[in-house]
Amino acid sequence: SLKIVIKKLNLMGDSVGVIGLFGMGGIGKTTLVREVYNQFAMEKRFEEQSFLKDVRSIPDPLDLQKQL
């Protein structure tokens, strides 16, 4: 849930971290990540941020890097 993910991220403090999110299509992974992103953006937790949606449709990592 959104509260659990945000709690885990808050426990990381200022360190760099990664949380993996996986599951079957259509269960709300993108929705959950978008909500976390929006929450952190609203709180101005980072100087800069970006959100890359549907990364599997872009097979070339260089194209992803260009989007950033």
PyMOL Python script that loads the backbone (N, CA, C, O; Angstrom):
from pymol import cmd

cmd.read_pdbstr("""\
ATOM      1  N   SER A   1       0.833  -1.183   0.000  1.00  0.00           N
ATOM      2  CA  SER A   1       0.000   0.000   0.000  1.00  0.00           C
ATOM      3  C   SER A   1       0.881   1.251   0.000  1.00  0.00           C
ATOM      4  O   SER A   1       2.081   1.181   0.265  1.00  0.00           O
ATOM      5  N   LEU A   2       0.279   2.366  -0.295  1.00  0.00           N
ATOM      6  CA  LEU A   2       0.996   3.642  -0.369  1.00  0.00           C
ATOM      7  C   LEU A   2       1.678   3.969   0.949  1.00  0.00           C
ATOM      8  O   LEU A   2       2.831   4.398   0.956  1.00  0.00           O
ATOM      9  N   LYS A   3       0.994   3.776   2.050  1.00  0.00           N
ATOM     10  CA  LYS A   3       1.563   4.091   3.367  1.00  0.00           C
ATOM     11  C   LYS A   3       2.795   3.244   3.661  1.00  0.00           C
ATOM     12  O   LYS A   3       3.770   3.747   4.219  1.00  0.00           O
ATOM     13  N   ILE A   4       2.765   1.976   3.296  1.00  0.00           N
ATOM     14  CA  ILE A   4       3.903   1.089   3.553  1.00  0.00           C
ATOM     15  C   ILE A   4       5.111   1.519   2.734  1.00  0.00           C
ATOM     16  O   ILE A   4       6.223   1.583   3.259  1.00  0.00           O
ATOM     17  N   VAL A   5       4.909   1.811   1.463  1.00  0.00           N
ATOM     18  CA  VAL A   5       6.025   2.221   0.597  1.00  0.00           C
ATOM     19  C   VAL A   5       6.628   3.523   1.103  1.00  0.00           C
ATOM     20  O   VAL A   5       7.851   3.638   1.188  1.00  0.00           O
ATOM     21  N   ILE A   6       5.812   4.492   1.435  1.00  0.00           N
ATOM     22  CA  ILE A   6       6.322   5.779   1.925  1.00  0.00           C
ATOM     23  C   ILE A   6       7.055   5.589   3.250  1.00  0.00           C
ATOM     24  O   ILE A   6       8.083   6.225   3.481  1.00  0.00           O
ATOM     25  N   LYS A   7       6.544   4.725   4.118  1.00  0.00           N
ATOM     26  CA  LYS A   7       7.224   4.456   5.385  1.00  0.00           C
ATOM     27  C   LYS A   7       8.613   3.864   5.139  1.00  0.00           C
ATOM     28  O   LYS A   7       9.583   4.277   5.775  1.00  0.00           O
ATOM     29  N   LYS A   8       8.715   2.903   4.221  1.00  0.00           N
ATOM     30  CA  LYS A   8      10.011   2.300   3.886  1.00  0.00           C
ATOM     31  C   LYS A   8      10.967   3.350   3.323  1.00  0.00           C
ATOM     32  O   LYS A   8      12.146   3.372   3.677  1.00  0.00           O
ATOM     33  N   LEU A   9      10.470   4.206   2.461  1.00  0.00           N
ATOM     34  CA  LEU A   9      11.318   5.250   1.880  1.00  0.00           C
ATOM     35  C   LEU A   9      11.769   6.242   2.946  1.00  0.00           C
ATOM     36  O   LEU A   9      12.912   6.697   2.925  1.00  0.00           O
ATOM     37  N   ASN A  10      10.892   6.576   3.865  1.00  0.00           N
ATOM     38  CA  ASN A  10      11.259   7.491   4.946  1.00  0.00           C
ATOM     39  C   ASN A  10      12.329   6.891   5.853  1.00  0.00           C
ATOM     40  O   ASN A  10      13.167   7.616   6.388  1.00  0.00           O
ATOM     41  N   LEU A  11      12.303   5.566   6.027  1.00  0.00           N
ATOM     42  CA  LEU A  11      13.312   4.903   6.854  1.00  0.00           C
ATOM     43  C   LEU A  11      14.709   5.001   6.238  1.00  0.00           C
ATOM     44  O   LEU A  11      15.712   4.904   6.946  1.00  0.00           O
ATOM     45  N   MET A  12      14.769   5.191   4.929  1.00  0.00           N
ATOM     46  CA  MET A  12      16.060   5.309   4.245  1.00  0.00           C
ATOM     47  C   MET A  12      16.755   6.634   4.553  1.00  0.00           C
ATOM     48  O   MET A  12      17.962   6.765   4.352  1.00  0.00           O
ATOM     49  N   GLY A  13      16.009   7.597   5.032  1.00  0.00           N
ATOM     50  CA  GLY A  13      16.595   8.899   5.331  1.00  0.00           C
ATOM     51  C   GLY A  13      17.111   9.570   4.070  1.00  0.00           C
ATOM     52  O   GLY A  13      16.430   9.605   3.044  1.00  0.00           O
ATOM     53  N   ASP A  14      18.321  10.102   4.160  1.00  0.00           N
ATOM     54  CA  ASP A  14      18.907  10.816   3.029  1.00  0.00           C
ATOM     55  C   ASP A  14      19.755   9.921   2.139  1.00  0.00           C
ATOM     56  O   ASP A  14      20.326  10.393   1.157  1.00  0.00           O
ATOM     57  N   SER A  15      19.844   8.650   2.465  1.00  0.00           N
ATOM     58  CA  SER A  15      20.661   7.754   1.658  1.00  0.00           C
ATOM     59  C   SER A  15      19.945   7.402   0.350  1.00  0.00           C
ATOM     60  O   SER A  15      18.727   7.530   0.225  1.00  0.00           O
ATOM     61  N   VAL A  16      20.740   6.958  -0.606  1.00  0.00           N
ATOM     62  CA  VAL A  16      20.184   6.528  -1.885  1.00  0.00           C
ATOM     63  C   VAL A  16      19.684   5.103  -1.719  1.00  0.00           C
ATOM     64  O   VAL A  16      20.363   4.270  -1.119  1.00  0.00           O
ATOM     65  N   GLY A  17      18.510   4.823  -2.244  1.00  0.00           N
ATOM     66  CA  GLY A  17      17.962   3.486  -2.107  1.00  0.00           C
ATOM     67  C   GLY A  17      17.096   3.108  -3.284  1.00  0.00           C
ATOM     68  O   GLY A  17      16.741   3.949  -4.110  1.00  0.00           O
ATOM     69  N   VAL A  18      16.764   1.852  -3.351  1.00  0.00           N
ATOM     70  CA  VAL A  18      15.921   1.334  -4.421  1.00  0.00           C
ATOM     71  C   VAL A  18      14.885   0.410  -3.805  1.00  0.00           C
ATOM     72  O   VAL A  18      15.193  -0.398  -2.929  1.00  0.00           O
ATOM     73  N   ILE A  19      13.664   0.540  -4.271  1.00  0.00           N
ATOM     74  CA  ILE A  19      12.613  -0.401  -3.889  1.00  0.00           C
ATOM     75  C   ILE A  19      12.087  -1.014  -5.177  1.00  0.00           C
ATOM     76  O   ILE A  19      11.642  -0.307  -6.081  1.00  0.00           O
ATOM     77  N   GLY A  20      12.145  -2.335  -5.247  1.00  0.00           N
ATOM     78  CA  GLY A  20      11.634  -3.035  -6.420  1.00  0.00           C
ATOM     79  C   GLY A  20      10.135  -3.245  -6.293  1.00  0.00           C
ATOM     80  O   GLY A  20       9.621  -3.548  -5.216  1.00  0.00           O
ATOM     81  N   LEU A  21       9.450  -3.079  -7.405  1.00  0.00           N
ATOM     82  CA  LEU A  21       8.003  -3.273  -7.430  1.00  0.00           C
ATOM     83  C   LEU A  21       7.680  -4.136  -8.642  1.00  0.00           C
ATOM     84  O   LEU A  21       7.978  -3.764  -9.776  1.00  0.00           O
ATOM     85  N   PHE A  22       7.075  -5.280  -8.397  1.00  0.00           N
ATOM     86  CA  PHE A  22       6.778  -6.180  -9.504  1.00  0.00           C
ATOM     87  C   PHE A  22       5.441  -6.852  -9.262  1.00  0.00           C
ATOM     88  O   PHE A  22       4.937  -6.889  -8.140  1.00  0.00           O
ATOM     89  N   GLY A  23       4.885  -7.375 -10.323  1.00  0.00           N
ATOM     90  CA  GLY A  23       3.620  -8.082 -10.214  1.00  0.00           C
ATOM     91  C   GLY A  23       2.942  -8.184 -11.562  1.00  0.00           C
ATOM     92  O   GLY A  23       3.428  -7.652 -12.560  1.00  0.00           O
ATOM     93  N   MET A  24       1.834  -8.861 -11.582  1.00  0.00           N
ATOM     94  CA  MET A  24       1.070  -9.040 -12.812  1.00  0.00           C
ATOM     95  C   MET A  24       0.569  -7.699 -13.321  1.00  0.00           C
ATOM     96  O   MET A  24       0.387  -6.750 -12.559  1.00  0.00           O
ATOM     97  N   GLY A  25       0.353  -7.646 -14.619  1.00  0.00           N
ATOM     98  CA  GLY A  25      -0.184  -6.437 -15.228  1.00  0.00           C
ATOM     99  C   GLY A  25      -1.572  -6.118 -14.708  1.00  0.00           C
ATOM    100  O   GLY A  25      -2.384  -7.014 -14.479  1.00  0.00           O
ATOM    101  N   GLY A  26      -1.833  -4.837 -14.524  1.00  0.00           N
ATOM    102  CA  GLY A  26      -3.173  -4.405 -14.150  1.00  0.00           C
ATOM    103  C   GLY A  26      -3.479  -4.404 -12.666  1.00  0.00           C
ATOM    104  O   GLY A  26      -4.628  -4.189 -12.281  1.00  0.00           O
ATOM    105  N   ILE A  27      -2.466  -4.641 -11.805  1.00  0.00           N
ATOM    106  CA  ILE A  27      -2.759  -4.677 -10.372  1.00  0.00           C
ATOM    107  C   ILE A  27      -2.475  -3.343  -9.672  1.00  0.00           C
ATOM    108  O   ILE A  27      -2.684  -3.215  -8.466  1.00  0.00           O
ATOM    109  N   GLY A  28      -1.993  -2.343 -10.442  1.00  0.00           N
ATOM    110  CA  GLY A  28      -1.832  -1.009  -9.871  1.00  0.00           C
ATOM    111  C   GLY A  28      -0.408  -0.591  -9.539  1.00  0.00           C
ATOM    112  O   GLY A  28      -0.209   0.328  -8.746  1.00  0.00           O
ATOM    113  N   LYS A  29       0.585  -1.247 -10.131  1.00  0.00           N
ATOM    114  CA  LYS A  29       1.983  -0.894  -9.840  1.00  0.00           C
ATOM    115  C   LYS A  29       2.276   0.549 -10.242  1.00  0.00           C
ATOM    116  O   LYS A  29       2.821   1.319  -9.451  1.00  0.00           O
ATOM    117  N   THR A  30       1.916   0.912 -11.460  1.00  0.00           N
ATOM    118  CA  THR A  30       2.176   2.270 -11.943  1.00  0.00           C
ATOM    119  C   THR A  30       1.399   3.290 -11.126  1.00  0.00           C
ATOM    120  O   THR A  30       1.918   4.366 -10.826  1.00  0.00           O
ATOM    121  N   THR A  31       0.182   2.974 -10.768  1.00  0.00           N
ATOM    122  CA  THR A  31      -0.628   3.877  -9.948  1.00  0.00           C
ATOM    123  C   THR A  31       0.024   4.110  -8.596  1.00  0.00           C
ATOM    124  O   THR A  31       0.078   5.244  -8.121  1.00  0.00           O
ATOM    125  N   LEU A  32       0.519   3.049  -7.972  1.00  0.00           N
ATOM    126  CA  LEU A  32       1.177   3.164  -6.675  1.00  0.00           C
ATOM    127  C   LEU A  32       2.439   4.027  -6.779  1.00  0.00           C
ATOM    128  O   LEU A  32       2.654   4.922  -5.962  1.00  0.00           O
ATOM    129  N   VAL A  33       3.258   3.754  -7.777  1.00  0.00           N
ATOM    130  CA  VAL A  33       4.497   4.513  -7.945  1.00  0.00           C
ATOM    131  C   VAL A  33       4.198   5.978  -8.248  1.00  0.00           C
ATOM    132  O   VAL A  33       4.885   6.872  -7.754  1.00  0.00           O
ATOM    133  N   ARG A  34       3.178   6.220  -9.054  1.00  0.00           N
ATOM    134  CA  ARG A  34       2.811   7.614  -9.369  1.00  0.00           C
ATOM    135  C   ARG A  34       2.363   8.354  -8.112  1.00  0.00           C
ATOM    136  O   ARG A  34       2.686   9.530  -7.940  1.00  0.00           O
ATOM    137  N   GLU A  35       1.629   7.688  -7.240  1.00  0.00           N
ATOM    138  CA  GLU A  35       1.181   8.309  -5.993  1.00  0.00           C
ATOM    139  C   GLU A  35       2.363   8.618  -5.065  1.00  0.00           C
ATOM    140  O   GLU A  35       2.407   9.681  -4.445  1.00  0.00           O
ATOM    141  N   VAL A  36       3.318   7.685  -4.974  1.00  0.00           N
ATOM    142  CA  VAL A  36       4.520   7.940  -4.175  1.00  0.00           C
ATOM    143  C   VAL A  36       5.276   9.126  -4.753  1.00  0.00           C
ATOM    144  O   VAL A  36       5.697  10.018  -4.017  1.00  0.00           O
ATOM    145  N   TYR A  37       5.447   9.136  -6.060  1.00  0.00           N
ATOM    146  CA  TYR A  37       6.138  10.234  -6.734  1.00  0.00           C
ATOM    147  C   TYR A  37       5.433  11.565  -6.456  1.00  0.00           C
ATOM    148  O   TYR A  37       6.079  12.552  -6.103  1.00  0.00           O
ATOM    149  N   ASN A  38       4.124  11.588  -6.613  1.00  0.00           N
ATOM    150  CA  ASN A  38       3.358  12.818  -6.370  1.00  0.00           C
ATOM    151  C   ASN A  38       3.488  13.290  -4.930  1.00  0.00           C
ATOM    152  O   ASN A  38       3.627  14.486  -4.675  1.00  0.00           O
ATOM    153  N   GLN A  39       3.445  12.350  -3.988  1.00  0.00           N
ATOM    154  CA  GLN A  39       3.574  12.688  -2.567  1.00  0.00           C
ATOM    155  C   GLN A  39       4.933  13.331  -2.300  1.00  0.00           C
ATOM    156  O   GLN A  39       5.014  14.367  -1.639  1.00  0.00           O
ATOM    157  N   PHE A  40       5.995  12.718  -2.813  1.00  0.00           N
ATOM    158  CA  PHE A  40       7.337  13.248  -2.589  1.00  0.00           C
ATOM    159  C   PHE A  40       7.533  14.569  -3.311  1.00  0.00           C
ATOM    160  O   PHE A  40       8.204  15.459  -2.789  1.00  0.00           O
ATOM    161  N   ALA A  41       6.966  14.717  -4.496  1.00  0.00           N
ATOM    162  CA  ALA A  41       7.072  15.979  -5.230  1.00  0.00           C
ATOM    163  C   ALA A  41       6.340  17.090  -4.487  1.00  0.00           C
ATOM    164  O   ALA A  41       6.827  18.219  -4.423  1.00  0.00           O
ATOM    165  N   MET A  42       5.173  16.778  -3.924  1.00  0.00           N
ATOM    166  CA  MET A  42       4.384  17.754  -3.184  1.00  0.00           C
ATOM    167  C   MET A  42       5.136  18.235  -1.939  1.00  0.00           C
ATOM    168  O   MET A  42       5.068  19.407  -1.569  1.00  0.00           O
ATOM    169  N   GLU A  43       5.850  17.310  -1.307  1.00  0.00           N
ATOM    170  CA  GLU A  43       6.612  17.650  -0.103  1.00  0.00           C
ATOM    171  C   GLU A  43       7.956  18.289  -0.428  1.00  0.00           C
ATOM    172  O   GLU A  43       8.700  18.683   0.470  1.00  0.00           O
ATOM    173  N   LYS A  44       8.266  18.389  -1.739  1.00  0.00           N
ATOM    174  CA  LYS A  44       9.541  18.951  -2.204  1.00  0.00           C
ATOM    175  C   LYS A  44      10.721  18.260  -1.529  1.00  0.00           C
ATOM    176  O   LYS A  44      11.629  18.912  -1.013  1.00  0.00           O
ATOM    177  N   ARG A  45      10.690  16.924  -1.543  1.00  0.00           N
ATOM    178  CA  ARG A  45      11.731  16.117  -0.891  1.00  0.00           C
ATOM    179  C   ARG A  45      13.041  16.121  -1.660  1.00  0.00           C
ATOM    180  O   ARG A  45      14.099  15.860  -1.087  1.00  0.00           O
ATOM    181  N   PHE A  46      12.979  16.418  -2.966  1.00  0.00           N
ATOM    182  CA  PHE A  46      14.165  16.373  -3.798  1.00  0.00           C
ATOM    183  C   PHE A  46      14.318  17.681  -4.568  1.00  0.00           C
ATOM    184  O   PHE A  46      13.338  18.369  -4.854  1.00  0.00           O
ATOM    185  N   GLU A  47      15.563  18.008  -4.897  1.00  0.00           N
ATOM    186  CA  GLU A  47      15.807  19.188  -5.709  1.00  0.00           C
ATOM    187  C   GLU A  47      15.251  18.986  -7.118  1.00  0.00           C
ATOM    188  O   GLU A  47      14.648  19.896  -7.686  1.00  0.00           O
ATOM    189  N   GLU A  48      15.449  17.821  -7.666  1.00  0.00           N
ATOM    190  CA  GLU A  48      14.972  17.460  -9.003  1.00  0.00           C
ATOM    191  C   GLU A  48      14.353  16.073  -8.937  1.00  0.00           C
ATOM    192  O   GLU A  48      14.765  15.243  -8.127  1.00  0.00           O
ATOM    193  N   GLN A  49      13.371  15.823  -9.783  1.00  0.00           N
ATOM    194  CA  GLN A  49      12.790  14.492  -9.863  1.00  0.00           C
ATOM    195  C   GLN A  49      12.230  14.251 -11.252  1.00  0.00           C
ATOM    196  O   GLN A  49      11.947  15.193 -11.992  1.00  0.00           O
ATOM    197  N   SER A  50      12.075  12.996 -11.595  1.00  0.00           N
ATOM    198  CA  SER A  50      11.479  12.639 -12.882  1.00  0.00           C
ATOM    199  C   SER A  50      10.717  11.337 -12.715  1.00  0.00           C
ATOM    200  O   SER A  50      10.968  10.567 -11.787  1.00  0.00           O
ATOM    201  N   PHE A  51       9.794  11.104 -13.617  1.00  0.00           N
ATOM    202  CA  PHE A  51       8.973   9.895 -13.585  1.00  0.00           C
ATOM    203  C   PHE A  51       8.944   9.324 -14.991  1.00  0.00           C
ATOM    204  O   PHE A  51       8.443   9.967 -15.914  1.00  0.00           O
ATOM    205  N   LEU A  52       9.471   8.131 -15.160  1.00  0.00           N
ATOM    206  CA  LEU A  52       9.452   7.453 -16.457  1.00  0.00           C
ATOM    207  C   LEU A  52       8.408   6.354 -16.399  1.00  0.00           C
ATOM    208  O   LEU A  52       8.553   5.372 -15.671  1.00  0.00           O
ATOM    209  N   LYS A  53       7.365   6.535 -17.171  1.00  0.00           N
ATOM    210  CA  LYS A  53       6.266   5.581 -17.188  1.00  0.00           C
ATOM    211  C   LYS A  53       6.473   4.564 -18.312  1.00  0.00           C
ATOM    212  O   LYS A  53       6.947   4.916 -19.392  1.00  0.00           O
ATOM    213  N   ASP A  54       6.124   3.329 -18.061  1.00  0.00           N
ATOM    214  CA  ASP A  54       6.117   2.274 -19.074  1.00  0.00           C
ATOM    215  C   ASP A  54       7.495   2.095 -19.710  1.00  0.00           C
ATOM    216  O   ASP A  54       7.629   2.147 -20.932  1.00  0.00           O
ATOM    217  N   VAL A  55       8.513   1.886 -18.884  1.00  0.00           N
ATOM    218  CA  VAL A  55       9.880   1.782 -19.376  1.00  0.00           C
ATOM    219  C   VAL A  55      10.116   0.534 -20.227  1.00  0.00           C
ATOM    220  O   VAL A  55      11.040   0.518 -21.040  1.00  0.00           O
ATOM    221  N   ARG A  56       9.321  -0.486 -20.063  1.00  0.00           N
ATOM    222  CA  ARG A  56       9.550  -1.695 -20.862  1.00  0.00           C
ATOM    223  C   ARG A  56       9.256  -1.470 -22.340  1.00  0.00           C
ATOM    224  O   ARG A  56       9.728  -2.230 -23.185  1.00  0.00           O
ATOM    225  N   SER A  57       8.478  -0.431 -22.664  1.00  0.00           N
ATOM    226  CA  SER A  57       8.187  -0.162 -24.070  1.00  0.00           C
ATOM    227  C   SER A  57       9.346   0.559 -24.762  1.00  0.00           C
ATOM    228  O   SER A  57       9.301   0.798 -25.968  1.00  0.00           O
ATOM    229  N   ILE A  58      10.380   0.901 -23.994  1.00  0.00           N
ATOM    230  CA  ILE A  58      11.554   1.574 -24.551  1.00  0.00           C
ATOM    231  C   ILE A  58      12.750   0.651 -24.322  1.00  0.00           C
ATOM    232  O   ILE A  58      13.374   0.692 -23.262  1.00  0.00           O
ATOM    233  N   PRO A  59      13.071  -0.184 -25.320  1.00  0.00           N
ATOM    234  CA  PRO A  59      14.099  -1.207 -25.118  1.00  0.00           C
ATOM    235  C   PRO A  59      15.533  -0.672 -25.013  1.00  0.00           C
ATOM    236  O   PRO A  59      16.398  -1.342 -24.451  1.00  0.00           O
ATOM    237  N   ASP A  60      15.789   0.514 -25.542  1.00  0.00           N
ATOM    238  CA  ASP A  60      17.151   1.051 -25.552  1.00  0.00           C
ATOM    239  C   ASP A  60      17.379   1.937 -24.324  1.00  0.00           C
ATOM    240  O   ASP A  60      16.736   2.979 -24.193  1.00  0.00           O
ATOM    241  N   PRO A  61      18.285   1.539 -23.423  1.00  0.00           N
ATOM    242  CA  PRO A  61      18.554   2.345 -22.226  1.00  0.00           C
ATOM    243  C   PRO A  61      18.990   3.780 -22.551  1.00  0.00           C
ATOM    244  O   PRO A  61      18.753   4.691 -21.758  1.00  0.00           O
ATOM    245  N   LEU A  62      19.614   3.982 -23.694  1.00  0.00           N
ATOM    246  CA  LEU A  62      20.019   5.337 -24.074  1.00  0.00           C
ATOM    247  C   LEU A  62      18.807   6.231 -24.327  1.00  0.00           C
ATOM    248  O   LEU A  62      18.846   7.426 -24.037  1.00  0.00           O
ATOM    249  N   ASP A  63      17.736   5.658 -24.866  1.00  0.00           N
ATOM    250  CA  ASP A  63      16.504   6.423 -25.069  1.00  0.00           C
ATOM    251  C   ASP A  63      15.886   6.835 -23.734  1.00  0.00           C
ATOM    252  O   ASP A  63      15.361   7.939 -23.593  1.00  0.00           O
ATOM    253  N   LEU A  64      15.958   5.927 -22.754  1.00  0.00           N
ATOM    254  CA  LEU A  64      15.466   6.265 -21.409  1.00  0.00           C
ATOM    255  C   LEU A  64      16.301   7.407 -20.818  1.00  0.00           C
ATOM    256  O   LEU A  64      15.771   8.343 -20.218  1.00  0.00           O
ATOM    257  N   GLN A  65      17.599   7.304 -21.002  1.00  0.00           N
ATOM    258  CA  GLN A  65      18.498   8.327 -20.487  1.00  0.00           C
ATOM    259  C   GLN A  65      18.195   9.685 -21.128  1.00  0.00           C
ATOM    260  O   GLN A  65      18.258  10.712 -20.453  1.00  0.00           O
ATOM    261  N   LYS A  66      17.873   9.698 -22.401  1.00  0.00           N
ATOM    262  CA  LYS A  66      17.531  10.948 -23.097  1.00  0.00           C
ATOM    263  C   LYS A  66      16.264  11.570 -22.500  1.00  0.00           C
ATOM    264  O   LYS A  66      16.159  12.789 -22.366  1.00  0.00           O
ATOM    265  N   GLN A  67      15.308  10.711 -22.144  1.00  0.00           N
ATOM    266  CA  GLN A  67      14.059  11.219 -21.557  1.00  0.00           C
ATOM    267  C   GLN A  67      14.320  11.900 -20.211  1.00  0.00           C
ATOM    268  O   GLN A  67      13.663  12.880 -19.858  1.00  0.00           O
ATOM    269  N   LEU A  68      15.280  11.368 -19.478  1.00  0.00           N
ATOM    270  CA  LEU A  68      15.606  11.968 -18.193  1.00  0.00           C
ATOM    271  C   LEU A  68      16.200  13.333 -18.401  1.00  0.00           C
ATOM    272  O   LEU A  68      16.545  14.011 -17.433  1.00  0.00           O
TER     273      LEU A  68
END
""", "prot")
cmd.dss("prot")
cmd.show_as("cartoon", "prot")
cmd.util.cbc("prot")
cmd.orient("prot")
